Amino acid sequence: MQEADDLLGRRPGLGTLVGEAQALRTKIAAVRGSGAPGASALTAAELRLLPLLSTHLTFAEIAAELCLSPHTVRSAMKSLYRKLDATSRHQAVTRARELELIDR
């Protein structure tokens, strides 16, 4: 957002960027106000795992796919569940989709 604001400060008439920046500001404010975690609340490791939550892969298969230990994956998944306020994989995927952290 800061980069967009800096750019708009120098060139305020950049067409659709003005409206898109405002829409993004509104969306950010709504997410922050809801107490929901955003992508910035997640670690890089959690963000790498997040898209794989919605697959059929087991934690062990995800670990093999990413060349990680199963323990590392389980630990990161527990952290993801906590941050997404979920108690199951299905709830975590649903919540991540609601927050637009992963595609529908």
Backbone hydrogen bonds, N-H to C=O, Kabsch-Sander energy under -0.5 kcal/mol:
donor,donor_aa,acceptor,acceptor_aa,energy
5,D,1,M,-2.8
6,D,2,Q,-2.6
7,L,3,E,-2.4
8,L,4,A,-2.8
9,G,5,D,-1.9
10,R,6,D,-1.5
11,R,7,L,-2.7
14,L,11,R,-0.5
17,L,14,L,-1.6
18,V,15,G,-1.1
19,G,15,G,-0.6
20,E,16,T,-2.6
21,A,17,L,-2.6
22,Q,18,V,-1.8
23,A,19,G,-2.4
24,L,20,E,-2.3
25,R,21,A,-2.4
26,T,22,Q,-2.3
27,K,23,A,-2.2
28,I,24,L,-2.7
29,A,25,R,-2.4
30,A,26,T,-2.0
31,V,27,K,-2.3
32,R,28,I,-2.8
33,G,29,A,-2.3
34,S,30,A,-1.2
35,G,31,V,-0.6
35,G,32,R,-1.0
36,A,31,V,-1.1
41,A,38,G,-1.7
42,L,39,A,-1.4
47,L,43,T,-2.4
48,R,44,A,-1.8
49,L,45,A,-1.6
50,L,46,E,-2.1
52,L,49,L,-1.1
53,L,49,L,-0.8
53,L,50,L,-1.3
54,S,50,L,-0.5
54,S,51,P,-0.6
55,T,52,L,-1.3
62,I,58,T,-2.5
63,A,59,F,-2.5
64,A,60,A,-2.1
65,E,61,E,-2.5
66,L,62,I,-2.2
67,C,64,A,-0.8
68,L,63,A,-3.1
73,V,69,S,-1.9
74,R,70,P,-2.8
75,S,71,H,-2.5
76,A,72,T,-2.4
77,M,73,V,-2.7
78,K,74,R,-2.4
79,S,75,S,-1.9
80,L,76,A,-2.5
81,Y,77,M,-2.9
82,R,78,K,-2.2
83,K,79,S,-2.6
84,L,80,L,-2.4
85,D,82,R,-1.0
86,A,81,Y,-3.0
92,A,88,S,-2.3
93,V,89,R,-2.5
94,T,90,H,-2.6
95,R,91,Q,-2.7
96,A,92,A,-2.5
97,R,93,V,-2.2
98,E,94,T,-2.3
99,L,95,R,-2.1
100,E,97,R,-1.2
101,L,96,A,-3.1
102,I,96,A,-0.9
